Amino acid sequence: MSNRLEGRVAVVTGSSSGNGRAIALALARAGATVVCSDLRKDALQGGYETDLGVDTDDVILKAGGRAAFVSGDASKAFDVQNTVQHAVVKYGRLDIMVNNAGVFTGLHSIVDETEEQYDLTMNVNAKGVWLGCKYAITQFLKQDPITTPSGERVRGRIVNIASIGGLVGLALEPAYCASKGAVVNLTRELALDHAPDRININAICPGFLATAMVRSFLEQEDTNKLLHDLTPWPRVGKAEDVAKAALFLASDDAEWMTGSMLTVDGAFTAR
Ligand SMILES: NC(=O)c1ccc[n+]([C@@H]2O[C@H](COP(=O)([O-])OP(=O)(O)OC[C@H]3O[C@@H](n4cnc5c(N)ncnc54)[C@H](O)[C@@H]3O)[C@@H](O)[C@H]2O)c1
């Protein structure tokens, strides 16, 4: 148990399952107050969590941490603004925004991908991150910077969850790769605009992870083998691998890091 985020207020979108849940728990364990936001309060049953029956905010509260749940669709401006406002009204400020909510509609070529699949993917994965950044930065600019233990002043930190599919093409994932490419370059652009404001904006690009999103592929022998073969490290990733990187980027240890794409991919993109 560390207290590196004691006194900080965080919002995590898509917090009920997988990466978002692991990130919310890691930030709370480090002392942050976490506003959990998701379409649904309970975890997706396809996930690999050992405590699927307990909602993320309840896990935090039971461990003695501070958390709240706000129902919200990350692709809807009203919902994202409402979630940020909840943090500000209830806890006084916002220090950390983790834009994690995302969808994946399966493997298909552009010939077979439907317009509905494209719109859903872009709305949640790309527009959702844009909205999260927009309302977090709007709030960060209104509040006084805090002074970190090393004397640095910071207004707030954003961690966007992109993907290796935002850095390289992944076969048969046209809309998903387009949406994650948008997250990657939005992160760079915003980091430039808001470095003078002392706002850190970074993204994590995970490789293949065992979460509900990927369960159907891990359960089939051929696609399970493919994901393992594509990952140089001898196992696929876990949500906790992403959470550790998110904790670092949300903390004062990442004081002078901004506009970075942090790969957490078992060397997938190192080849
Ligand atoms: N699992 C992987 O292999 C992998 C790899 C790279 C990147 N990612 C990214 O990590 C993020 C989380 O993925 P995961 O693997 O944990 O997925 P998941 O499906 O296990 O969990 C996603 C969570 O987001 C929520 N959600 C979905 N749409 C939402 C919306 N519109 N508004 C609010 N919440 C919504 C779901 O209810 C769920 O709780 C996504 O952005 C995903 O693209 C995942």
The ligand as an SDF file (V2000), in Angstrom:
LIG
                    3D

 44 48  0  0  0  0  0  0  0  0999 V2000
   -8.0710   -6.4350  -23.9960 N   0  0  0  0  0  0  0  0  0  0  0  0
   -7.1240   -6.1230  -24.8530 C   0  0  0  0  0  0  0  0  0  0  0  0
   -6.4490   -6.9930  -25.4110 O   0  0  0  0  0  0  0  0  0  0  0  0
   -6.8350   -4.6740  -25.1430 C   0  0  0  0  0  0  0  0  0  0  0  0
   -5.6840   -4.3750  -25.8670 C   0  0  0  0  0  0  0  0  0  0  0  0
   -5.3820   -3.0480  -26.1630 C   0  0  0  0  0  0  0  0  0  0  0  0
   -6.2190   -2.0470  -25.7160 C   0  0  0  0  0  0  0  0  0  0  0  0
   -7.3430   -2.3650  -25.0090 N   0  0  0  0  0  0  0  0  0  0  0  0
   -8.2000   -1.2420  -24.6020 C   0  0  0  0  0  0  0  0  0  0  0  0
   -8.3760   -1.2310  -23.1890 O   0  0  0  0  0  0  0  0  0  0  0  0
   -9.6200   -0.5960  -22.8910 C   0  0  0  0  0  0  0  0  0  0  0  0
  -10.4210   -1.4860  -21.9610 C   0  0  0  0  0  0  0  0  0  0  0  0
  -10.6170   -2.7310  -22.6050 O   0  0  0  0  0  0  0  0  0  0  0  0
  -10.8510   -4.0930  -21.8080 P   0  0  0  0  0  0  0  0  0  0  0  0
  -10.0250   -5.1170  -22.4740 O   0  0  0  0  0  0  0  0  0  0  0  0
  -10.7320   -3.8650  -20.3580 O   0  0  0  0  0  0  0  0  0  0  0  0
  -12.3820   -4.3520  -22.2310 O   0  0  0  0  0  0  0  0  0  0  0  0
  -13.6230   -4.9780  -21.4520 P   0  0  0  0  0  0  0  0  0  0  0  0
  -14.6150   -5.2430  -22.5270 O   0  0  0  0  0  0  0  0  0  0  0  0
  -13.1650   -6.0900  -20.5810 O   0  0  0  0  0  0  0  0  0  0  0  0
  -14.1330   -3.7950  -20.5190 O   0  0  0  0  0  0  0  0  0  0  0  0
  -14.6020   -2.5880  -21.0950 C   0  0  0  0  0  0  0  0  0  0  0  0
  -15.4250   -1.8180  -20.0760 C   0  0  0  0  0  0  0  0  0  0  0  0
  -15.8370   -0.6050  -20.7200 O   0  0  0  0  0  0  0  0  0  0  0  0
  -17.2330   -0.4460  -20.5560 C   0  0  0  0  0  0  0  0  0  0  0  0
  -17.7800    0.2970  -21.6830 N   0  0  0  0  0  0  0  0  0  0  0  0
  -17.9660   -0.1330  -22.9480 C   0  0  0  0  0  0  0  0  0  0  0  0
  -18.5210    0.8520  -23.6810 N   0  0  0  0  0  0  0  0  0  0  0  0
  -18.6700    1.9130  -22.8610 C   0  0  0  0  0  0  0  0  0  0  0  0
  -19.1900    3.2240  -23.0300 C   0  0  0  0  0  0  0  0  0  0  0  0
  -19.6980    3.6430  -24.1950 N   0  0  0  0  0  0  0  0  0  0  0  0
  -19.1980    4.0550  -21.9660 N   0  0  0  0  0  0  0  0  0  0  0  0
  -18.7220    3.6460  -20.7580 C   0  0  0  0  0  0  0  0  0  0  0  0
  -18.2090    2.4230  -20.5430 N   0  0  0  0  0  0  0  0  0  0  0  0
  -18.2020    1.5670  -21.5900 C   0  0  0  0  0  0  0  0  0  0  0  0
  -17.7920   -1.8720  -20.4400 C   0  0  0  0  0  0  0  0  0  0  0  0
  -19.0610   -1.8900  -19.7810 O   0  0  0  0  0  0  0  0  0  0  0  0
  -16.6870   -2.5700  -19.6410 C   0  0  0  0  0  0  0  0  0  0  0  0
  -16.8960   -2.4310  -18.2560 O   0  0  0  0  0  0  0  0  0  0  0  0
  -10.3080   -0.3470  -24.2240 C   0  0  0  0  0  0  0  0  0  0  0  0
  -10.0960    0.9840  -24.6240 O   0  0  0  0  0  0  0  0  0  0  0  0
   -9.5980   -1.3050  -25.1520 C   0  0  0  0  0  0  0  0  0  0  0  0
   -9.6770   -0.9060  -26.4930 O   0  0  0  0  0  0  0  0  0  0  0  0
   -7.6630   -3.6460  -24.7020 C   0  0  0  0  0  0  0  0  0  0  0  0
  1  2  1  0
  2  3  2  0
  2  4  1  0
  4  5  1  0
  4 44  2  0
  5  6  2  0
  6  7  1  0
  7  8  2  0
  8  9  1  0
  8 44  1  0
  9 10  1  0
  9 42  1  0
 10 11  1  0
 11 12  1  0
 11 40  1  0
 12 13  1  0
 13 14  1  0
 14 15  2  0
 14 16  1  0
 14 17  1  0
 17 18  1  0
 18 19  2  0
 18 20  1  0
 18 21  1  0
 21 22  1  0
 22 23  1  0
 23 24  1  0
 23 38  1  0
 24 25  1  0
 25 26  1  0
 25 36  1  0
 26 27  1  0
 26 35  1  0
 27 28  2  0
 28 29  1  0
 29 30  1  0
 29 35  2  0
 30 31  1  0
 30 32  2  0
 32 33  1  0
 33 34  2  0
 34 35  1  0
 36 37  1  0
 36 38  1  0
 38 39  1  0
 40 41  1  0
 40 42  1  0
 42 43  1  0
M  CHG  2   8   1  16  -1
M  END
$$$$
